Amino acid sequence: MKKLVLLVSGWVFSFNVTAQNDTTTQKLEEVLIQENRIQIPFSKQSRNISLVDRQQIETTPARSLQEILSFVPGVDVRQRGVSGVQADIGIRGGSFEQTLMLLNGIKLSDPQTGHHMMNIPVPLINIDRVEVLKGPASRIFGQNAYAGAINIITALSDQKSLRLQGYAGDFGMKGINFAGSLPAGKFKQNLAASYDDSDGHWYNSDYKVANIFYEGGIDLNETNSLRGMVAYTDRTFGANGFYTSTFPDQWESIQTTLASLSHTLKLDNFYLNTRGYWRRNADEFRLKRNEPEFFQNIHTTNVFALEANGNFKSSLGTTGFGIETRKEEIESSNLGNRDRTLTGIFLEQLVNFGNNIDLRAGLYSNYYSEYGWKHFPGVEVGFQAAPSLRFYSGYGVSYRIPTYTDLYYKGPTNIGNDQLVPEQAQNFEIGAKWKKSGFMAELVYFNRNTDNLIEWTRPNSSTPWQPQNFNEVTFNGIEASLNYRVNPTGKSIQVREFMVSYNYIDTNLINQPGTETRYALAALKNQLIGGLLVGIGPKVELNTKMRYVERESRDPYFVLDMRADYNRLGKLGFFAEASNITNTEYIEAGTVQMPGRWFRAGFILNLE
């Protein structure tokens, strides 16, 4: 690693506003992981899971969820430009097509392409926490959770509140975020909205992003409750180099709508959640921004889903069960008009052997209208060796069917392959967790052996990319992490949070002679992440974040970011952020050069 000069600076504002103690999620081990069926406390999980809570969301130098996820161990965020206006997310060396994004357990996958999975219609200000499950999650969530899953959680409050954030920065960047909670008797409701835009950090990289999110819920009685959600996002952006470097004038406009309604029944030993949801995604893409007649794609996808998930407790332990059906449709000027149906059945059992050993095993069976029945078994075992030390191990099968872009796309630089077959993987991991006196540490080894990996390839630069099936690819990796957190005490200087993690991934993909791969050899190889949150008195917080990233086929890079907050939890607060303080030249995706050193600052208004 090159010698680095770390520039550390802080901003202190002198406004006389009362501060509050930060009590958000200090007891992470008590958080229930939201897996739709069997919900297990974070401390009892026999999986490699990372939690990003409200405090981390608010203090990280980031204005988007994409930027926040870039500091999660084992998560590979490949942004195209500032604020993650378009970004691909991979986990444990997997591609963006192999990661499932969820919102309160609702699947956000799009049959057109995984490039759309971060079109999340929720303002950052309204996110309560993010759960990142690394490793095979097909047994829990189905086929798209190939290498992992990310679940965004929002929370309904019974307290009236109003939060407003605004900011401005380099590249003509500005934004406003609003979130309000207005309960009425037993009925709880949240409304959030945001708007962000920028001139862009280089030619044709401007963007406009708007989100609106409404959520409501009511407890009908002690056992029955209803919850509904409606959300919409509009993203329009210049896409210089986003998908090909041949045409720098690319442009894209995407509108995503999500609506859901659910009912929950809770009894002493029985839990059942039923829900239906609809997701619509409209995508207009142009190779030349001001010449749609040159090459233009217009795609509209609709996903309709019904599902029921639950669990019951008996003398045999806890039994989880579920059933879902999903209809995926697309109307496209390029991909044609197509549809497919997916049906899934889930069953699992959690058994405790005494106080120290637990076993969780299950099976998710999916029926695909094109491929028939496929089955995803999995098992995890945990051993609580001591109150502070837990060992765990697991095995699972992953599966992913090709997207419509993989199969049917036709363009000057990309051509689909309708002869593709689904990809499948066998996964194994073994790890240990330790927590004591504010410290949490984890060490895990994982292996993923993939059959028929879908990868875009070409024989030379003058030939369009086309996806092919590789017979077998093996991923081996190690993740080590250490976290420390304490409640703020108001001391003059206090380390409130410290984290460091290291990930190493060995990708055994053997290229065919004369073949160039597009995504697989851009996977993570080495990833080092560090963070330090320092409190200065009762009102000032300084958060420093760093990333060292090396991918298979690209030069490594080091990026340092920093944020300063004044009175974050008071009625009126201020913040300032500096990104890429080291002024590093680097690329995360395609040929998009990420910006050098840049700044932004803003305010926070909290009313109750």
C-alpha positions in Angstrom: 0.0 0.0 0.0 1.3 3.4 -0.9 2.3 5.9 1.8 -0.7 8.0 2.7 -1.0 11.3 4.3 -4.2 11.4 6.4 -5.8 14.8 6.6 -8.0 15.1 9.7 -10.1 18.2 10.3 -13.1 19.0 12.4 -15.8 21.6 12.3 -17.4 23.0 15.6 -20.4 25.2 15.5 -21.4 27.3 18.6 -25.2 27.2 18.8 -26.9 27.0 22.2 -29.2 24.0 21.6 -29.9 21.3 24.1 -28.3 17.9 23.3 -29.8 14.5 24.0 -28.3 11.2 24.8 -28.0 8.8 21.9 -29.8 5.6 22.9 -30.2 4.1 19.5 -29.5 0.3 19.3 -26.7 0.1 21.8 -27.9 -3.4 22.6 -27.5 -4.9 19.1 -27.6 -8.5 20.5 -31.3 -8.0 21.3 -32.3 -6.9 17.8 -34.5 -9.6 16.1 -33.2 -10.3 12.6 -36.2 -10.0 10.2 -36.2 -13.2 8.1 -40.0 -13.3 7.6 -40.5 -16.5 9.4 -38.3 -17.5 12.4 -36.9 -14.4 14.0 -33.7 -14.9 16.1 -31.9 -12.3 18.2 -28.7 -11.0 16.6 -26.5 -12.6 19.3 -28.0 -16.1 18.7 -27.6 -16.1 14.9 -25.4 -18.9 13.4 -24.8 -16.8 10.3 -22.4 -14.0 9.3 -24.7 -10.9 9.6 -23.8 -7.2 9.7 -26.2 -4.6 11.2 -26.2 -0.9 10.3 -28.2 0.9 12.8 -29.7 4.5 13.0 -26.6 6.0 14.7 -24.3 4.6 12.0 -26.6 5.8 9.2 -26.7 9.3 10.7 -23.0 9.7 11.4 -21.4 8.0 8.4 -20.1 10.5 5.8 -22.7 9.5 3.2 -25.8 10.9 1.6 -27.1 7.6 0.1 -27.6 4.0 1.2 -25.1 3.0 -1.5 -22.4 5.0 0.2 -23.2 3.6 3.6 -23.1 0.0 2.4 -19.6 0.6 1.0 -18.4 0.5 4.7 -20.0 -2.9 5.5 -17.5 -5.7 5.6 -17.8 -8.1 2.6 -20.1 -5.8 0.7 -18.8 -4.6 -2.7 -20.4 -1.4 -3.8 -19.6 -0.4 -7.4 -20.8 3.2 -7.8 -21.1 5.1 -11.0 -20.7 8.7 -9.8 -21.4 10.5 -6.6 -24.1 9.6 -4.1 -24.7 6.2 -5.7 -27.2 7.5 -8.2 -26.6 4.1 -10.0 -24.7 1.4 -8.2 -24.3 -2.3 -8.2 -24.0 -4.3 -4.9 -22.2 -7.6 -4.6 -21.6 -9.8 -1.5 -18.6 -12.1 -1.0 -17.4 -11.8 -4.5 -20.8 -12.2 -6.0 -22.3 -10.1 -8.8 -25.1 -7.6 -8.5 -27.4 -10.2 -10.0 -26.6 -12.5 -7.1 -27.7 -10.2 -4.3 -31.2 -9.8 -3.1 -32.4 -6.4 -1.9 -35.5 -6.3 0.4 -37.6 -3.6 2.1 -39.2 -4.8 5.3 -38.9 -8.3 3.9 -40.4 -7.4 0.5 -38.3 -8.5 -2.4 -37.1 -5.7 -4.7 -35.6 -7.8 -7.5 -36.4 -6.9 -11.1 -36.8 -9.4 -13.9 -35.2 -7.0 -16.4 -31.8 -6.6 -14.7 -30.1 -6.5 -11.3 -28.9 -3.0 -12.2 -32.2 -1.8 -10.8 -32.1 -3.4 -7.4 -30.9 -0.1 -5.7 -33.9 1.9 -7.0 -35.1 2.0 -3.4 -38.0 4.3 -2.9 -37.2 5.2 0.7 -35.4 8.4 1.8 -32.3 7.7 3.8 -33.8 9.7 6.7 -36.6 7.2 7.2 -34.4 4.0 7.4 -34.2 2.5 10.9 -31.6 -0.1 10.2 -30.1 -2.3 7.5 -29.5 -6.1 8.0 -26.8 -7.6 5.7 -26.9 -11.4 5.5 -23.8 -12.7 3.9 -23.7 -16.1 2.3 -26.4 -18.3 0.8 -29.9 -16.9 1.6 -31.9 -18.8 -1.0 -33.2 -21.1 1.7 -34.7 -18.1 3.5 -35.6 -15.7 0.7 -35.6 -17.7 -2.5 -33.6 -17.7 -5.7 -32.2 -14.2 -6.0 -30.5 -14.3 -2.6 -27.6 -16.2 -4.2 -24.5 -14.7 -2.4 -26.4 -12.8 0.2 -29.4 -10.5 1.0 -29.8 -6.9 2.3 -33.0 -6.1 4.2 -33.9 -2.4 4.8 -36.0 -1.9 7.9 -38.3 1.0 8.6 -40.2 1.5 11.9 -43.6 2.9 12.8 -43.5 5.2 15.8 -46.2 6.0 18.4 -44.6 9.4 19.0 -45.2 12.5 17.0 -42.0 13.7 15.3 -40.7 15.8 12.5 -37.2 15.6 11.0 -35.8 17.8 8.3 -32.3 17.6 6.7 -30.8 19.8 4.0 -27.4 19.9 2.4 -25.3 21.4 -0.4 -21.9 20.7 -1.7 -19.5 20.5 -4.7 -20.6 19.7 -8.2 -23.7 21.8 -7.7 -25.0 19.1 -5.2 -28.0 19.9 -3.0 -30.7 17.9 -1.3 -33.6 18.0 1.2 -35.0 15.1 3.3 -38.2 15.1 5.3 -39.6 12.5 7.6 -42.7 12.9 9.9 -44.6 10.6 12.2 -48.2 11.4 13.1 -49.9 8.7 15.1 -53.7 9.0 15.6 -54.9 6.8 18.4 -54.0 3.2 17.5 -53.1 4.2 13.9 -49.4 4.8 13.3 -48.2 6.5 10.1 -44.9 7.8 8.6 -44.4 10.1 5.7 -41.0 10.7 4.2 -39.8 12.6 1.1 -36.5 13.5 -0.4 -35.0 15.3 -3.4 -31.4 15.3 -4.5 -29.7 16.7 -7.6 -26.2 17.6 -8.9 -24.5 18.9 -12.0 -22.2 15.8 -11.8 -18.5 15.4 -11.2 -17.6 15.1 -14.9 -19.2 15.3 -18.3 -22.8 14.0 -18.6 -23.0 12.8 -14.9 -25.7 15.1 -13.7 -28.7 13.6 -11.8 -32.0 14.2 -10.2 -33.5 11.8 -7.6 -36.8 12.1 -5.9 -38.4 9.7 -3.3 -41.7 9.7 -1.5 -42.6 7.0 1.1 -45.8 6.5 3.1 -46.3 3.7 5.7 -49.2 3.1 8.0 -50.2 0.5 10.5 -52.9 -0.3 13.1 -53.2 -2.8 15.9 -56.7 -4.1 15.6 -56.5 -5.9 18.9 -53.9 -7.8 20.9 -53.4 -10.4 18.2 -54.2 -8.8 14.9 -52.5 -5.9 13.1 -52.5 -4.4 9.6 -49.6 -2.6 7.8 -49.6 -0.9 4.5 -46.9 0.9 2.4 -46.8 3.0 -0.8 -43.5 4.3 -2.2 -42.2 5.9 -5.4 -38.8 7.0 -6.7 -37.8 8.9 -9.8 -34.1 8.8 -11.0 -32.9 10.6 -14.0 -29.2 10.9 -14.8 -26.5 11.3 -17.4 -24.7 8.0 -17.7 -21.3 8.7 -19.1 -19.5 5.4 -19.2 -22.1 3.7 -17.1 -22.6 0.6 -19.3 -20.2 1.1 -22.1 -17.3 3.6 -22.8 -18.1 3.7 -26.5 -21.0 6.1 -26.1 -20.3 8.9 -23.4 -23.7 10.5 -24.0 -25.7 7.7 -22.4 -28.8 8.8 -20.4 -31.3 7.0 -18.3 -34.6 7.7 -16.5 -36.1 5.2 -14.1 -39.4 5.3 -12.1 -40.1 2.7 -9.5 -43.4 2.2 -7.6 -44.0 -0.1 -4.7 -47.2 -0.9 -2.8 -47.9 -3.5 -0.2 -50.5 -4.6 2.4 -50.0 -7.1 5.1 -51.8 -8.7 8.1 -50.1 -10.1 11.1 -51.6 -12.6 13.6 -49.7 -13.1 16.9 -50.7 -15.7 19.4 -48.7 -17.2 22.3 -47.0 -19.9 20.3 -48.1 -19.0 16.7 -47.2 -16.2 14.3 -48.6 -15.7 10.8 -47.9 -12.8 8.4 -49.8 -12.6 5.0 -49.2 -9.9 2.5 -49.5 -8.9 -1.1 -47.3 -6.5 -3.0 -46.8 -4.9 -6.4 -43.6 -3.4 -7.8 -43.5 -1.5 -11.1 -40.3 -0.3 -12.8 -40.2 1.9 -15.9 -36.8 2.3 -17.5 -36.0 4.6 -20.5 -32.4 4.3 -21.8 -30.7 6.1 -24.6 -27.2 5.6 -26.0 -27.2 9.3 -27.1 -28.9 11.5 -24.7 -30.3 14.0 -27.1 -30.9 11.6 -30.0 -33.4 8.9 -28.8 -33.9 7.8 -32.4 -30.2 6.6 -32.6 -30.8 3.8 -30.0 -33.4 3.8 -27.3 -34.8 1.1 -25.0 -38.1 1.4 -23.1 -38.8 -1.3 -20.5 -41.7 -1.7 -18.1 -41.7 -4.5 -15.6 -44.5 -5.5 -13.1 -44.1 -7.9 -10.3 -47.2 -9.1 -8.4 -46.8 -11.3 -5.4 -48.7 -13.0 -2.6 -47.1 -14.7 0.3 -47.7 -16.1 3.8 -45.0 -16.7 6.4 -45.2 -17.9 9.9 -43.9 -20.1 12.7 -45.2 -22.0 15.7 -43.5 -23.3 18.8 -43.9 -26.9 20.2 -42.0 -29.4 22.2 -39.9 -30.1 19.1 -38.7 -26.5 18.9 -39.7 -23.7 16.5 -41.1 -24.6 13.1 -41.1 -22.0 10.3 -43.2 -22.2 7.2 -44.1 -20.2 4.2 -45.6 -20.1 0.7 -45.4 -17.5 -2.0 -46.3 -17.0 -5.6 -45.0 -14.3 -7.9 -45.8 -13.2 -11.4 -43.1 -11.3 -13.3 -44.0 -9.4 -16.5 -42.1 -7.2 -18.9 -43.0 -5.0 -21.9 -39.9 -3.9 -23.7 -38.9 -2.4 -27.0 -35.8 -4.5 -26.9 -36.5 -7.6 -24.8 -40.1 -8.2 -26.1 -43.2 -8.9 -24.1 -42.7 -11.8 -21.7 -43.8 -13.2 -18.4 -43.0 -15.9 -16.0 -44.4 -17.4 -12.7 -42.5 -18.4 -9.6 -44.0 -20.4 -6.7 -42.1 -21.2 -3.5 -42.7 -23.4 -0.4 -40.6 -23.1 2.7 -40.2 -25.3 5.8 -37.6 -25.2 8.5 -37.0 -26.3 12.1 -35.0 -24.7 14.9 -34.1 -27.1 17.7 -32.2 -26.3 20.9 -30.1 -29.1 22.5 -29.7 -27.9 26.1 -28.6 -24.3 26.6 -25.6 -24.3 24.4 -26.3 -26.0 21.1 -28.9 -25.1 18.5 -29.6 -26.6 15.0 -31.6 -24.9 12.3 -32.4 -26.8 9.1 -34.8 -26.2 6.3 -35.7 -26.4 2.6 -37.0 -23.8 0.1 -38.6 -25.4 -3.0 -39.3 -23.1 -6.0 -41.3 -23.9 -9.1 -40.3 -21.9 -12.2 -42.5 -21.8 -15.3 -39.4 -22.2 -17.5 -37.3 -24.6 -15.4 -39.6 -26.6 -13.2 -38.9 -27.4 -9.5 -35.6 -26.5 -7.8 -34.8 -27.1 -4.2 -32.5 -25.1 -1.8 -31.7 -27.0 1.4 -29.6 -25.5 4.2 -28.5 -26.1 7.7 -26.8 -24.0 10.4 -25.5 -25.2 13.8 -24.4 -23.0 16.7 -22.4 -23.7 19.9 -22.4 -21.2 22.7 -19.0 -22.1 24.2 -19.2 -19.3 26.8 -21.5 -16.3 27.5 -19.2 -14.2 25.3 -18.1 -16.8 22.7 -20.2 -18.5 20.0 -19.0 -20.9 17.2 -21.2 -21.6 14.2 -21.1 -23.4 10.8 -23.5 -23.8 7.9 -24.2 -25.2 4.5 -26.6 -24.0 1.8 -27.6 -24.2 -1.8 -27.9 -21.1 -4.0 -29.7 -20.8 -7.3 -30.4 -18.0 -9.8 -32.2 -17.9 -13.1 -31.1 -15.5 -15.9 -32.7 -12.1 -16.1 -34.4 -11.0 -19.3 -31.4 -8.9 -20.2 -29.1 -11.9 -19.8 -31.4 -13.8 -22.2 -32.7 -11.4 -24.9 -30.9 -8.1 -24.9 -29.8 -6.7 -28.3 -27.6 -3.7 -28.6 -24.4 -2.3 -30.3 -22.2 -3.4 -27.3 -24.2 -6.1 -25.6 -26.1 -9.2 -26.9 -28.1 -11.6 -24.8 -27.9 -15.4 -24.9 -31.2 -17.3 -24.9 -29.3 -20.6 -24.4 -28.2 -19.7 -20.9 -29.1 -22.2 -18.1 -29.5 -21.2 -14.4 -26.5 -21.0 -12.1 -26.2 -22.9 -8.8 -23.8 -23.0 -5.9 -22.9 -25.1 -2.9 -21.9 -22.9 0.1 -20.1 -23.7 3.3 -19.0 -21.4 6.1 -17.5 -21.8 9.6 -17.0 -18.9 12.1 -16.7 -17.6 15.6 -18.3 -14.6 17.3 -17.0 -12.9 20.5 -18.6 -10.0 22.4 -17.7 -8.5 25.8 -17.7 -5.1 27.4 -18.7 -3.2 24.3 -16.4 -5.2 22.0 -17.7 -7.5 19.2 -15.4 -9.6 17.0 -16.0 -12.2 14.3 -13.9 -14.5 12.2 -15.4 -16.5 9.4 -14.2 -18.7 6.5 -16.5 -19.4 3.5 -16.4 -21.4 0.4 -18.8 -21.1 -2.6 -18.5 -23.6 -5.5 -20.6 -22.4 -8.4 -21.9 -24.5 -11.4 -22.8 -22.7 -14.6 -21.8 -19.2 -13.5 -23.4 -16.6 -15.7 -20.8 -14.1 -16.9 -20.6 -11.6 -19.7 -17.7 -12.3 -22.0 -16.2 -11.3 -25.4 -13.2 -12.5 -27.5 -11.9 -9.0 -28.2 -12.8 -5.3 -27.7 -14.4 -5.0 -31.2 -17.0 -7.7 -30.4 -20.2 -7.2 -28.3 -20.4 -8.6 -24.8 -22.5 -11.8 -24.4 -23.3 -13.9 -21.3 -22.0 -17.4 -21.2 -22.1 -20.3 -18.6 -18.8 -21.2 -17.0 -18.8 -24.8 -15.8 -17.3 -24.3 -12.4 -16.0 -21.4 -10.3 -14.8 -21.6 -6.7 -14.7 -18.7 -4.2 -12.8 -19.0 -0.9 -12.8 -16.2 1.5 -11.9 -15.0 5.0 -13.6 -12.2 6.9 -12.3 -10.8 10.2 -13.9 -7.8 12.0 -13.7 -6.0 15.4 -16.2 -3.5 16.7 -16.3 -1.4 19.8 -19.2 0.8 21.0 -20.2 2.6 24.2 -23.0 5.0 25.1 -22.0 8.7 25.1 -21.1 10.0 28.5 -20.5 13.7 27.8 -16.8 13.4 28.5 -14.6 16.0 26.9 -13.2 13.4 24.5 -14.6 9.9 24.1 -14.2 7.1 21.6 -17.8 6.1 21.0 -17.3 3.6 18.2 -14.4 1.9 16.5 -14.5 -0.7 13.8 -12.0 -2.5 11.6 -12.5 -5.3 9.2 -10.5 -7.3 6.6 -11.8 -9.5 3.8 -9.8 -11.7 1.5 -11.5 -13.5 -1.4 -9.8 -15.9 -3.8 -11.7 -16.3 -7.0 -10.7 -19.4 -9.0 -12.2 -18.5 -12.4 -10.2 -19.9 -15.2 -10.7 -17.8 -18.4 -11.1 -19.6 -21.6 -8.2 -18.8 -24.0 -8.9 -15.6 -25.9 -11.9 -14.7 -23.7 -12.3 -11.5 -21.7 -14.7 -11.5 -18.7 -16.7 -8.4 -17.7 -17.7 -8.7 -14.0 -16.2 -11.8 -12.4 -12.6 -10.6 -12.4 -13.7 -7.2 -11.0 -14.8 -9.0 -7.8 -13.2 -8.1 -4.4 -9.9 -9.6 -3.6 -8.7 -7.6 -0.6 -10.9 -5.2 1.4 -9.8 -3.3 4.5 -12.4 -1.0 6.2 -11.9 1.2 9.3 -13.9 3.7 11.2 -13.6 5.9 14.3 -16.4 7.9 15.9 -15.2 10.3 18.5 -17.3 12.5 20.8 -16.1 15.9 21.9 -18.2 17.0 24.8 -21.9 16.4 24.7 -22.6 17.9 21.2 -19.7 17.3 18.8 -19.0 14.0 16.9 -16.2 13.3 14.5 -16.5 10.2 12.3 -13.6 9.1 10.2 -14.0 6.3 7.6 -11.5 4.6 5.4 -11.5 1.9 2.7 -8.7 0.0 1.0 -10.0 -2.0 -1.9 -8.3 -4.3 -4.3 -10.2 -6.1 -7.0 -9.1 -9.0 -9.2 -8.2 -7.1 -12.3 -7.8 -3.5 -11.1 -5.3 -1.4 -9.2 -6.0 -1.1 -5.5 -7.1 2.2 -4.0 -7.4 3.9 -0.6 -10.2 6.4 0.2 -10.6 8.4 3.3 -13.9 10.2 4.3 -14.8 12.3 7.3 -17.9 13.8 8.9 -18.4 16.2 11.7 -21.7 16.7 13.5 -22.8 19.4 16.0 -25.9 18.7 18.1 -27.1 15.9 15.9 -29.8 14.8 18.4 -30.8 18.2 19.5 -33.5 20.4 18.0 -31.1 22.1 15.5 -27.8 20.5 14.4 -25.3 20.9 11.7 -22.9 18.6 9.8 -20.1 18.8 7.3 -18.6 16.0 5.2 -15.4 15.5 3.2 -15.2 12.6 0.8 -12.0 11.2 -0.8 -9.8 13.4 1.3 -6.8 11.6 -0.1 -7.8 12.8 -3.6 -7.5 9.2 -4.9 -8.0 8.4 -8.6 -10.1 5.2 -8.8 -12.8 3.4 -10.7 -15.5 1.2 -9.0 -17.6 0.2 -12.1 -17.2 0.3 -15.8 -15.0 3.1 -16.9 -16.5 5.8 -14.6 -13.8 7.8 -13.0 -14.9 8.6 -9.4 -14.5 12.2 -8.2 -11.5 13.5 -6.3 -11.7 15.4 -3.1 -15.1 17.0 -2.5 -17.2 18.5 0.3 -20.8 18.9 1.4 -22.5 20.4 4.5 -26.0 20.8 5.9 -28.4 21.1 8.8 -30.6 18.8 10.8 -33.9 19.9 12.4 -35.5 17.5 15.0 -38.9 18.4 16.5 -41.2 16.3 18.7 
